[in-house]
Every structure is written in C-alpha cells, then in structure tokens.
Amino acid sequence: MQTSNRTDFPVILGIVETGHELVLDFADSWHTALQGMSRSGKSVLTYTVLAQLAKYPEALITGLDPTGVLLGPFGDSPGAEYRAITTASMENHAAVIAGLVAEMDTRITGLLAAGKDKLDSFSEETPLLVVVLEEYPGVLGAAAAEDSENGRKPAERVKPKIQAGVRRLIQEGAKVGVRVLVLAQRMDAEIVGGAERSNLGNRLTLRVDNLDAVKMLHPMADTDTASLAAQFSPGHGLIGRPGLPTQRFRADYLAYPKYTASVRGGSQ
C-alpha cells in the first residue's frame, strides 16, 4: 500500500505581540525548550502542541512522563514502546531512551547508505519522532533516587544512561527526524548543558522568578524584557527562534478533556 509523505508539521501555539499567529513547524530541524514555574501554563501549552501533532499520522509522539498526565492519553497508540509513563521503573525510562537512540542510529546508517545528508520527508513507516521530556529534572531526580535505593554500581545507574541518551538525541537526531521537546521549571545548566542548549533553537519561557533562568534561554533579550517573565500571567511568555528577535506571546488555551479527546481521536 502506498503511503503519503509529509514535509511540514505546522503547530499553532497562539499569537505574538504583533497580533500574528505563532506557528512552529516541527519539520524545521530545531529542538524545543519550554520552561515555566508551576501554574505558568506550561502543561496547557504542551497540550496545544501535542493535540495538533497527534493529528499527523506521519508524526510519532514518544518520550518520558513521570506522572502520566501528559503522555498517558496516547495509551497503546503507535509508539507505545517509545513512551515511559510514571516513575514505577526508571529502568523503563532508560530503555525507552536507548530504543530511540537505536532508531536514530539505524536512520543515520540508512542516510549514509542512500548518500543523503538528512531526512526531509516523513511517512507512517518513517515518522517524525517527537521526543517529549516532561519535567525532565524530575525524571533525572527519580532516576538518581532509584539508583541510590538499589545501590547500583556506576555502570548500572540509569540516570547517566538517560542523560547520555538524551544528549545524543539532541546533538545528533535533528538530521534524521528526531525533535526533542524538553520541559522544566527552570532550564538549569546541570539539566541541559551548553552543548545541548545550542541545539534547542525554539526557546519558550513562561513565568519564572529568576532573571538568570530567563537569560539562560534568551541571552540576547534586554534586561527590561527578561524582567517581565516574573510577572507573566498563565499562558503568557517569551519566545526565541533562530534568526528572529525575542518576542512576547500569548498561548492558546486547551483544556485537558479536549486535549485527551484530540489525542485519542488523532492517534488512532
């Protein structure tokens, strides 16, 4: 059976300060960082993103979710082997990341064999892989706790395995259709190092109470603009994208019941 190929994955996030729609195309070879305090609207913004991506059969939603609220609605839909839900077993989280890295390596080998330098179209057989790292610092914290509780030796510890795998996905995955979405209350340097951060081209900041946290993702934003982040209402934030100045934006609102309905309807 012949399948369709898709070269664009547009997602409408809301509007920027000029009144124009804020659209991210996940076909663009940039990973995304989203930071914001509790109650800043981070989860709702992610619902908006994933509900739209779920409608594309050529996109596969994967990743790690310590609570299950975000990725749980995808259930057993395609890509279940690449999703780890809850913190019951952090070894499962490490296995999911290892599986995604293995798929990335297979695709890289295929590129070399085909004499190509990147994937620029996607199908259900070779989908765009969207890797969602929900509250990534919490994932690493849970992995470290499990390592300690089980008295694992350095070579057996799952936290460094998760970190190393995520680092590779961010640094090497863009050319073969891997798009990582990292979520955190603060995108601290010990969570996402400088080498990875340079590949996080789409950078969104909702309400945070620390100017350094804003500057971490938006180093070119002036102090007045960066200082606004502590006062943002839920769903309001800053966005930085490659080649564009930092802008203020307002995210669309999507309630959780509508999110789950969209995901279950779009990922059948």
Secondary structure, DSSP 8 states (H G I E B T S, - for coil): -----B---EEEEEEETTS-EEEEETTSS--EEEE--TTSSHHHHHHHHHHHHTT-TTEEEEEEESSSTTTGGGTTSTTGGGEEESSS-HHHHHHHHHHHHHHHHHHHHHHHHHT-S----B-SSS-EEEEEETTHHHHHHHHHHHHHHTT--GGG-HHHHHHHHHHHHHHHSGGGTEEEEEEESS--TTTS-HHHHTT--EEEE-S-S-HHHHHHH-TTS-HHHHHGGGG--TTEEEEE-TTS--EEEEE----HHHHHHHHHHH--
